[in-house]
Amino acid sequence: MKWAEKNHPDIIIKLSKHIKSPFKGKYVIAKITGKLVEIAEGKARPDSIPHEISHDVVNVLKASGDKFSKRLIDMGTKLFRSEVDRKFALEKYAKENKKSVKELTGKEKNEAINEAAEELLVDALGKYATKRVLDKSISFR
């Protein structure tokens, strides 16, 4: 939290007992909404803030619609597709969409795997950013 306060004073950090995501109504460890990062007390990891900010960055790039941004997200997602637990990704997607895995179309299965790969990308970005912040050899200017 100190890193975010120092390096991103425009972002508000709020600790909460429980955080329910407005998207699909599930409880989450942390979420970002605009400039507010909410963190579940006692459940957040050191990379929770960078992870949530990474979600925001990916969403901004996707929303920009330009070719470079789309290519950048596609490359990052493809990098992690091979690491996706396909069975878990399909089951999660089916449950969130109130279907069985057998009912999913090929397009939906692909979307499920891409969503899981994107989450792995965001997770890697958050962990990388945290490692960079915790590395004492790095000085902030």
N, C-alpha and C positions, 0 to 999 in steps of 0.2 A: 504494500500500500504506500509505503514511503516513496518508492520509486515513481509510482504513478502521480503522487502529489507533487513531487519535484519536477518530473519531466513532462507531465500532462496536467497542469493545474486547471485546465478547462474541463477535465473529466471529474465528475463527482462520484465518490466511492461511498456506498451505503451498505452497512452490515444488517442482515435480517436473519431471523430465526429460520424461516422457510421461504423459498422463492418458488412460486408457481408460474411456469411459463404460459403466456397467453397463447402460444402456439402449441396446440395439441394438449394443453392443460396438464402437463407433467411437472413434477418438482425437479429443479435443477440446482447445481452447485453455484452457478453464477450466470448472469445475463447482462447484456448491454442494451440500453434503450436510449437512443440519442447520445447524450453525453453522461448518462448515468450507468454505472456498473454496480449491480447488486450482487452481494456475495453472501452465501449461507454461512453463518458463523459455525466454526468448528469443522466445516466440511471442505472448505476451499484449500487448494494446493497453492504453492508459490507461483505456479504458472497460470492461475485462474484469470487474473486481470489481463495479461498479454494474450491469453487464449480468447477471451471475449472481444478484445480489441481486434484480434486477427479475424474473427467472424465479421466484424464491422468492415474491415478492409476488404475482405472477399466480397461482401455484399455490395460495397461501393463499386468495386471493379466490375462485378456482374451487371450492376444497374447502369454503368456508364455506356455500355453497349458498343464501345469501339472495338475494332479488330484486335488491337494489341492486348487490351484488358481481357477479352474473351480467350485469346490464345494463352495468356499467362495463367488464367484459372484452369483452362483445359489441360495445360502441361502439368500443373501442380496436381490436379486430380488424377491424371493418368499415372503420375509417378507413384501414387499410393493405391491404385486399383488392385494391384497384385497382392497387397497386404490385407485387403478387406476380407473379413469372415463372412463369406457369401450367405451361408445359412442364417447367421444372426441378422445380417442386413435385410434379407428377404422377410424373415419372421417379424422383425421390427416394423418394416414398411407395411406389411400386410396388417399387422395389429393396429397401427396408426390410421390405416385406411379402412378398417373394419372389414377385412377380407381374409380369406385363407391364402396361403402361399400358392396353392394350386389355381386360384382364381386370378392371380396376377398375370397381366399380359407381358409380352417380351419388353415392351417399352417401359412398363412399370418396374420390371426387374432391373432393367438397365438404370433407371432413375434411382432405385434403391441402392444399387452398388455405387453409383456416382455420388449420392448423398453421403454414404459411408466413407468413400474415398475423400470427399471434401472435408468431412469431420477429421479424418486422419491428417489431412494437410493442415487444417487450422490447429490441431493439437501439436503438430510438429513445429509450426510457426511460433506458437505460444511457448513451447519448451525451448526452442532455439533463442527466442528473445529473452527468456528468463535466464538461460545459461549466460548469455551475453551480459545481462545486467549484474549477475552474481560474480562474474569473472572480475577479480580485483585488478587485472591488468588493463581493464578498459576504463578510461576516464571520460566523464561527460563534459562536454564543452558548453 
